[in-house]
Structures are given as C-alpha cells and as structure tokens.
Amino acid sequence: MTTAAAPLVRPKASRDDLIMRGGLVLFAAVLLVIVAQADQLLQGLPLLQASFRQLLAHMRKHAWAFTATLLSYSLAAITIYAFVVWAPSYFFRVHGLKPVEVGLALAVILGLGSSVGALVGGVVSDALQRRGRNDAPAVVIMVTQIVQVPFLVMGYLASDATTAMVLLGMGMLILGAFGGCQHVTFQTMTPTRLRGQIGAVYLMATSMIGLSLGPFLMGLLNGALGGPDKISVSMAVMAAGVGPVAAALLAIALKSIRTTVAETTAGAA
C-alpha cells in the first residue's frame, strides 16, 4: 500500500524577505539609471575635479579656520549623537521607564527642544551679525557648548525621571542652536561656487567623528567606568568633557574665522 505524497506547500514570504527583495529591485533600478547616464556623468567629472581642487586650495589658504571649525563641530556632534543612541538605554536602566514613555520623552527633548533651540540660535546669530560680528554663527555655537554642560550633567545624574527630562530638555534646547549655525559658518567662509562641496566635506567629517565615534566612545567609556549600571555617569562625563574642548577650539580659531569670512566676502564683491 503506497502513501500519497503530501502536496508541496510553498511557504509564504516573510516581511523581511519582501523588504530585501524590494531593496534589491530599487538598487538595480538606481544602478540602471546611473549606467544609462554614464556619459553625461563622465563629461561632468573634469569640472567637478577642477572645483574640488579650488575648494582644497581655499581650505589650505585658511587651514586653521577650517581645521579647527571642522574638528570643533564634529566634537559637538558627538554629544548629540551619543544622546540619540544612548538615551533610550539611559531611561530604561536608570529610571525604569516603559518604551512608550521613553518615546514621548525623546520626542519632546529632541523634537521640540532642538527645534526651538535651532530657531533661537538663528535669531541670536542674526542679531550678532547686525552688530558687525561676521563670526556670529561660530560665537553662538561656542557659547552653547559651554552653557549646555551643567544642564546635561545634572540631567544625566538626576535621581528622578521628571527632573532628568526637564534638565536634558533644557540642555538639548541650548545645544539645538548648533543646528542652523553649523552650516551657516561654512557657507560664509566659502565662495558661493564651492558651498555645496564644503557642505559635503562637513557632513562627511561629522559623520566620521560624531556619528561613528560618538556612540562607540560612549560604549567604551561606559565599560571603563563599570558597565551598564554606570550609564548615567558615563553620559555625564562625556557631556562634561566634549563641550568645553569644542568651545576652546572655536575660541582659539575665532580670529582666523573672521579673517576667512572677510576675505571670502570681499572676493565675492
């Protein structure tokens, strides 16, 4: 007596499978477009190379202004990215919040606080520029890197969640001034024809230092200070150490920044 073979049942594709397939299709479509436009892209390479050489020459001429500002702003980004990555773990471990409570806290601290801070920073920067400070964006960031430190340190070390949220919210509001002023600094230091490329160079620097090193260094520091139970101390030490260094770099470079902005503006006239 033979037993009938069970019919083959094809398993349903999981959501991850569908996402992966969709991503591959999208990648293939983008690749086809690039290949189809290869001739036009190659024709534009000499112009791109020439403009990039001009940017490098401009940055070499004002080496200290660009080096100090790029490094300072990348260090400032460490504080922001470390908070974004480690704040959920902080609220879970230290204050025992639920996921929905952590999400709400971060929405208020980052969404509202940083947005308001960016607007306030822009207003203050414009006011300083009207008074003749062509380095106004850098001055705003320099001051905020100092002022935000006590709020973040006390917030991370707070004994209750409400106090922590209020203090961290104030710290991120102050740090939010970094948002708009960072880009304006480089735009005013760079000739109009090179501003797109300096923006790309800046984003690359902040990604390599701030986004990559920030969360990683925070993890190393947390392990060195005693592990998961010391996350509040680790975040406080990070905030206390990075901000003043970033501010000191800007303070030393302000004269060079003013000279660079003045020469760039005069050259565009």
Disulfide bonds with the S-S distance in Angstrom:
none
